[in-house]
């Protein structure tokens, strides 16, 4: 099973991300978001960037994480596919991301939102539904 799936939403885009732990959930949420919106160029070499964020709780940090990745995507013109989360607590995230120049944008996502956002524990791990403003 892949770590995310697109789900139906009336006006915006939404995904459901899964993870055995919080790090995997955050990485799969990022993978799902980029799968919806862009394709990287495979001819260009990969580039690494560091992301450091502070937050108040996991839900807020998840939204901040995805919005920071959207910002980098727009400013740097890159599509990210590898997310190595080194530190993750309810108040802090440190990660190294790897991406390539964007080859093709398929959908424009403006922002990750708090709409219906909840990180839930299930028998198989964690799940979060994330709605994106388009």
Secondary structure, 3 states (H helix, E strand, C coil): CCCEEEECCCCCEEEEEEECCHHHHHHHHHHHHHHHHEEECCCCCCEEEEEEEECCCHHHHHHHHHHHHHHHHHHHCEEEEEEEEEEEECCEEEEEEEEEEEEEECCCCCEECCCCCCEEEECCEEEEEEEEEC
